[in-house]
Amino acid sequence: MEALRTYFNQFVQLSDAEWDDFKACMSKETVPKKGLLLEEGEKCNFIAFIQEGAFRFYTVKKGEESITAFFFAGDFVTNYRSFLTNKPSNHYIEALQDAVILKINLQQLQQLYNKHKTIERLGRLIAENLYLVVANRLDAFMFETPTERYEQLVKRGSKLLSEIPQYMVASYLGIKPETLSRIRARK
């Protein structure tokens, strides 16, 4: 739980009472490797903070998987679009390794927002930060080559390169595994 409070402190400082109320709404869950946190067609009514483990966020179209994002310890994981709209998800969220998460549902979060304006502000700031991550990823696909996207992963020292199978990294980059092999061979 302290990792979560440390994460929150990057945005706002919660009082002990606010933190206690937030903690009381969180449930700790374990998710086994290959376990699905969310399936296509389900409504996502939670946000989870990853204490341990990693997840992938992907779709399946015509039998082919397309990975949109990876989430690691210290990240939040959810299908935010489904969460906000109460519409079924078109993505899966799968554990890539055994994981431990702290989960809060939409109703509890709304109650916290109504009770504590600081928590409501925290939610807005985190959402804004997540928007920037998504916008940067979109820009990378629009304005960078696959080689440039790969180089950005290397520069960030991304966990993707050491913890994720190469075929999944290729999917995330929007390329075939053979193309990733060629890019890596040139480096």
C-alpha positions in Angstrom: 0.0 0.0 0.0 2.9 2.4 0.6 3.9 2.2 -3.0 0.5 3.4 -3.9 0.7 6.3 -1.5 4.1 7.2 -2.8 2.6 7.3 -6.3 -0.2 9.5 -5.2 2.3 11.9 -3.5 3.6 12.7 -7.0 0.3 14.5 -7.6 -1.2 15.5 -4.3 -0.6 14.9 -0.6 -3.5 13.1 1.0 -4.3 13.6 4.6 -4.2 10.6 6.9 -8.0 10.6 7.0 -8.3 10.7 3.2 -5.7 8.0 2.8 -7.5 5.8 5.4 -10.7 6.2 3.5 -9.0 5.3 0.2 -7.3 2.3 1.7 -10.6 1.0 3.1 -12.0 0.9 -0.4 -9.1 -1.1 -1.9 -9.2 -4.9 -2.2 -6.0 -6.9 -2.6 -6.2 -9.7 -5.2 -3.8 -12.1 -6.8 -3.9 -12.9 -10.5 -2.1 -16.0 -11.8 0.1 -15.9 -14.9 -2.2 -15.9 -18.0 -5.2 -15.0 -15.8 -7.6 -12.5 -17.3 -8.4 -9.4 -15.3 -10.8 -8.4 -18.0 -12.3 -10.1 -21.1 -13.6 -8.6 -24.3 -17.3 -8.0 -23.9 -17.2 -7.4 -20.2 -17.7 -3.9 -18.7 -14.7 -2.7 -16.8 -15.8 -1.3 -13.4 -12.5 -1.2 -11.7 -9.1 0.5 -11.6 -6.2 -1.6 -10.2 -2.8 -0.6 -8.9 -0.2 -3.2 -9.7 1.9 -4.1 -6.6 3.7 -7.1 -8.3 3.6 -8.5 -11.8 2.9 -7.3 -15.4 -0.1 -7.2 -17.7 -0.8 -6.8 -21.3 -3.7 -4.9 -22.9 -4.7 -6.4 -26.2 -7.4 -7.1 -28.8 -8.1 -10.0 -31.0 -9.2 -9.4 -34.6 -9.6 -12.1 -37.2 -7.6 -14.4 -34.9 -4.6 -12.1 -34.5 -3.7 -10.4 -31.3 -2.7 -6.8 -31.3 -1.1 -5.5 -28.1 -1.9 -1.9 -27.2 -0.1 -1.5 -23.9 1.9 -3.1 -21.1 1.5 -2.4 -17.4 4.1 -3.1 -14.7 4.4 -2.9 -10.9 3.8 0.7 -10.0 1.3 1.3 -12.8 -2.5 1.5 -12.8 -4.3 -1.0 -15.1 -7.8 -0.7 -16.4 -9.8 -0.3 -19.6 -10.4 3.4 -18.9 -12.8 3.9 -21.9 -15.1 1.0 -20.6 -14.7 2.3 -17.1 -15.9 5.8 -18.0 -18.6 4.9 -20.5 -20.0 1.7 -18.8 -19.8 0.0 -22.2 -18.3 -3.4 -22.9 -14.6 -3.6 -23.4 -13.1 -4.5 -26.7 -9.8 -5.4 -25.1 -8.5 -8.1 -22.8 -6.2 -7.5 -19.8 -4.0 -10.6 -19.1 -1.4 -11.2 -16.5 2.0 -11.9 -18.0 3.3 -13.3 -14.7 1.8 -13.9 -11.3 0.5 -10.5 -10.0 -0.8 -8.8 -7.0 -3.1 -5.8 -7.4 -5.0 -3.3 -5.3 -8.4 -2.9 -6.8 -11.1 -0.2 -6.4 -14.5 -0.3 -8.1 -16.2 2.7 -9.8 -18.9 3.1 -7.2 -16.4 3.3 -4.4 -14.2 5.7 -6.3 -17.2 8.0 -7.0 -18.1 7.9 -3.3 -14.5 9.0 -2.4 -14.7 11.8 -5.0 -17.9 13.1 -3.5 -16.5 12.9 0.0 -12.9 14.2 -0.6 -12.2 17.0 -3.1 -8.5 16.2 -2.8 -9.1 12.6 -4.0 -11.3 14.0 -6.8 -8.4 16.2 -7.8 -6.0 13.3 -7.6 -8.2 11.3 -10.0 -8.2 14.2 -12.5 -4.4 14.6 -12.3 -3.8 10.9 -12.8 -6.3 10.8 -15.7 -4.5 13.8 -17.3 -1.2 12.0 -16.9 -2.6 8.8 -18.5 -4.0 10.9 -21.4 -0.5 12.2 -22.1 0.9 8.6 -22.2 -1.8 7.6 -24.8 -1.3 10.8 -26.8 2.5 10.2 -27.0 1.9 6.6 -28.1 -0.4 7.8 -30.8 2.1 10.4 -32.0 4.8 7.7 -32.1 2.6 5.7 -34.5 1.8 8.7 -36.6 5.3 10.3 -36.8 8.0 7.7 -36.1 9.3 4.7 -38.0 9.3 1.3 -36.3 13.0 1.7 -35.8 12.5 5.0 -34.0 9.8 3.5 -31.8 12.1 0.6 -30.9 15.0 3.1 -30.2 12.6 5.0 -27.8 12.0 1.8 -25.9 15.8 1.2 -25.6 16.4 4.8 -24.4 13.7 4.5 -21.8 15.4 1.3 -20.6 12.0 -0.2 -21.0 11.1 -3.3 -19.1 9.5 -4.4 -22.3 12.8 -5.5 -23.7 13.9 -7.7 -20.9 10.6 -9.1 -19.5 8.3 -9.5 -22.5 8.6 -12.1 -25.3 9.9 -10.6 -28.5 6.8 -11.4 -30.5 4.7 -9.3 -28.0 7.2 -6.4 -28.2 6.8 -6.6 -32.0 3.0 -6.5 -31.7 3.3 -3.5 -29.4 5.5 -1.7 -31.9 3.0 -2.5 -34.7 5.5 -4.7 -36.6 6.1 -8.4 -37.4 8.6 -10.4 -35.2 10.9 -10.7 -38.3 11.0 -7.0 -38.7 11.9 -6.6 -35.0 14.7 -9.1 -35.4 16.1 -7.1 -38.4 15.9 -3.9 -36.4 17.7 -5.5 -33.5 20.4 -7.0 -35.7 21.3 -3.5 -37.1 22.0 -2.2 -33.6 
